[in-house]
Amino acid sequence: MQWGRDYCIKHKAIWTELRRVLCDGAVFVLNISDHIRKGRRVRVTLWHILCLRSLGFEIVEHRRIPTPRLRFGANDDKRVDYESIIVFRLRKE
């Protein structure tokens, strides 16, 4: 699914359902990466972090894992050179 309004709506619904089914204190791991669109970095990772925090999740750990990425195509010189592995814990009120 391409980044945009529909992507955000769908993922907010997914994270809301995850919150509903997880117990307080449960953890999950998200593997996510920003990407380049029209020569500019799209902050997908930040969007997910802010969305999940608004639902009561807290970050336990956030690691950036270097990745070589594909170095060809329209944005070959602008690729984000890491993926984020983020461990979240749910804190229900």
FENZICOR-V162666 format. One record per pair of residues at least 24 apart in sequence whose C-alpha atoms are under 10 Angstrom apart, sorted by the first residue. I is the first residue (numbers start at 1). J is the second residue. If there is no record, write none. Layout:
BEGIN
i:j
I:J
I:J
END
This chain:
BEGIN
i:j
3:35
3:37
3:42
3:43
3:44
4:44
8:44
8:47
8:48
8:51
11:48
11:51
11:52
12:48
12:51
12:52
12:55
15:48
15:51
15:52
15:55
15:57
16:51
16:52
16:55
16:56
18:52
18:55
18:90
19:52
19:55
19:56
19:57
19:90
19:91
19:92
20:55
20:92
22:89
22:90
22:91
22:92
23:89
23:90
23:91
23:92
24:56
24:57
24:89
24:90
24:91
24:92
24:93
25:57
25:58
25:88
25:89
25:90
25:91
25:92
26:57
26:88
26:89
26:90
26:91
26:92
27:57
27:58
27:59
27:60
27:87
27:88
27:89
27:90
27:91
28:57
28:59
28:60
28:86
28:87
28:88
28:89
28:90
29:59
29:60
29:61
29:62
29:85
29:86
29:87
29:88
29:89
30:62
30:84
30:85
30:86
30:87
30:88
31:62
31:63
31:64
31:65
31:83
31:84
31:85
31:86
31:87
32:64
32:82
32:83
32:84
32:85
32:86
33:64
33:65
33:80
33:81
33:82
33:83
33:84
33:85
34:79
34:80
34:81
34:82
34:83
34:84
35:75
35:78
35:79
35:80
35:81
35:83
36:74
36:75
36:76
36:78
36:79
36:80
37:74
37:75
37:78
37:79
38:74
38:75
39:74
39:75
39:76
39:77
39:78
39:79
40:75
40:78
40:79
41:78
41:79
41:80
42:80
45:83
45:84
45:85
45:86
49:86
49:88
52:88
52:89
52:90
53:88
53:89
53:90
53:91
55:90
55:91
55:92
56:88
56:89
56:90
56:91
56:92
56:93
57:87
57:88
57:89
57:90
57:91
57:92
58:87
58:88
58:89
58:90
58:91
59:86
59:87
59:88
59:89
59:90
60:86
60:87
60:88
60:89
60:90
61:85
61:86
61:87
61:88
61:89
62:86
62:87
62:88
63:87
END
